[in-house]
Amino acid sequence: MITQTDLHAAMARAALAPTVHNTQPARWRSDEAGLTLACDLAATLPSGDPLGRDAGLSCGAVAEAMVLALAARGQGVQVTDLWAQGDRASIPGHRIAARLDLTGPVATDPLAAMLERRFTWRGRFDPAPAALFGWGRADAVLVTDPGGKGWLAALGDDAGLAVMRDPALRHELLHWMRLSPRHPRHAHDGLSRAAMGFGALEALSARLALGPLWPLLDRLRLTRPLTAEATATTSSAVIACFHRPADESPLSSGRAYLRLCLEAAHLGLAGWPLAALSDTAATNAAVCARYGIGPDRRLIQVIRFGKPTGPMPPRARRPAAELLC
């Protein structure tokens, strides 16, 4: 049985895993045999993620982080992926994601030390060459050539603008943005202005531009500069096109995704997803065609990695009481 001290310490480390819009939907319920992981349906994105894939991916990343956090305390677990069952009845308001049953003692996974070092950097990267030391993965195409990065940057800007032209997606993003330190959820979840690299004036501009002023700005063709990220994209050291088996559960994909991000952190790299490329059907297909990702695979995420040009932004994380169900 996990002691409450060990459980809360492991939950805090598991909560460091990346989640879409920093929604942090993962919730835990413990018993003598282990842990049940559930997805809080109130912390999902009905407009941006109607099928729940991003929620499942987020929960998978947290599940893998919990495996690492418990292993660092000598406790092994066996993970059973329950996402495909779609169980929304066992815990009202939640979807059962996985079961983590306690096993025997295990050694620490070296990647556990990267949980605190991994973070998202939303801005230009250091142009100095990054040493990748032959880094490679069977489930990721690593793009380092200027031509490839330029192509992905241009395609990403087109896809990003198309996504932002959807009012529902724009409003959902604004809902999760914490553009003022006075926001009641500023310290707990969502995207703070520090995390997005905004000053006070930029935060105010974003609130207006993504809200009431968007239709006018779009008619005046002024929205592309607001959403463009090509300069930051091309400054990255590597862009990973992360793909997994087409029939794999998003929870299992999320476990692998966290390890990708932790491997990058071990190399001193921070990440920044180009989510619009994988979320938009046309651009997803274009990336797969260019990089030979076959129909038996699913492009899960395109993510930029590079050396950040500043310190890690302050983390917004839910208190322990919000992580239990």
URGI-V567906 format. One record per pair of residues at least 12 apart in sequence whose ideal C-beta (glycine too) atoms are under 6 Angstrom apart, sorted by the first residue. I is the first residue (numbers start at 1). GAP is how many residues later the second one is. If there is no record, write none. Layout:
BEGIN
i | gap
I | GAP
I | GAP
END
This chain:
BEGIN
i | gap
1 | 31
6 | 67
7 | 23
8 | 312
10 | 56
10 | 59
10 | 60
11 | 312
13 | 56
13 | 102
14 | 48
14 | 51
14 | 52
14 | 55
15 | 302
16 | 99
17 | 44
17 | 45
17 | 48
17 | 241
18 | 43
19 | 39
20 | 34
20 | 38
21 | 155
22 | 167
22 | 168
22 | 169
23 | 20
24 | 165
24 | 294
25 | 14
25 | 15
25 | 18
25 | 19
25 | 30
25 | 33
26 | 33
26 | 36
27 | 13
27 | 298
28 | 295
28 | 296
29 | 296
33 | 68
34 | 66
34 | 67
34 | 68
35 | 65
36 | 63
37 | 26
37 | 60
37 | 61
38 | 53
38 | 56
38 | 58
38 | 59
38 | 287
39 | 16
39 | 20
39 | 56
39 | 58
40 | 54
41 | 52
45 | 127
47 | 121
47 | 122
47 | 125
48 | 121
48 | 124
53 | 197
56 | 27
56 | 194
56 | 195
57 | 193
57 | 196
57 | 197
59 | 38
59 | 192
60 | 191
60 | 194
60 | 195
61 | 193
61 | 196
61 | 197
63 | 35
63 | 192
64 | 191
64 | 194
65 | 50
65 | 193
68 | 41
68 | 44
71 | 35
71 | 37
71 | 38
72 | 36
72 | 40
74 | 31
76 | 27
76 | 28
76 | 30
77 | 23
77 | 25
78 | 23
78 | 25
79 | 19
79 | 21
80 | 19
81 | 17
81 | 168
81 | 170
81 | 171
82 | 14
82 | 16
83 | 14
83 | 166
83 | 168
84 | 165
91 | 234
94 | 231
97 | 154
98 | 153
111 | 151
114 | 148
114 | 151
114 | 152
117 | 148
118 | 143
118 | 144
118 | 147
119 | 151
119 | 193
120 | 151
120 | 152
121 | 149
121 | 151
121 | 187
122 | 74
122 | 75
122 | 150
123 | 74
123 | 109
124 | 108
124 | 111
125 | 110
125 | 111
125 | 181
125 | 182
126 | 181
126 | 183
127 | 108
130 | 107
130 | 177
139 | 104
139 | 105
140 | 100
140 | 102
141 | 100
141 | 150
142 | 96
142 | 98
143 | 96
144 | 94
149 | 85
149 | 90
150 | 84
152 | 87
153 | 77
153 | 80
153 | 81
155 | 128
156 | 77
156 | 118
156 | 121
157 | 71
157 | 73
159 | 117
159 | 118
159 | 121
159 | 124
160 | 67
160 | 116
161 | 63
161 | 66
163 | 113
164 | 63
170 | 40
174 | 36
176 | 14
176 | 15
177 | 14
178 | 12
178 | 14
179 | 14
179 | 24
179 | 28
187 | 129
188 | 128
188 | 130
189 | 127
189 | 129
192 | 124
194 | 119
194 | 120
195 | 118
209 | 17
233 | 71
236 | 68
236 | 70
237 | 68
237 | 69
238 | 67
239 | 65
240 | 63
241 | 46
241 | 50
241 | 61
242 | 18
242 | 58
242 | 59
243 | 50
243 | 54
243 | 56
244 | 54
244 | 56
246 | 50
246 | 51
246 | 52
253 | 47
264 | 41
269 | 36
269 | 37
270 | 38
271 | 32
271 | 34
272 | 32
273 | 28
273 | 30
274 | 28
277 | 25
278 | 21
278 | 23
278 | 24
284 | 15
287 | 12
END
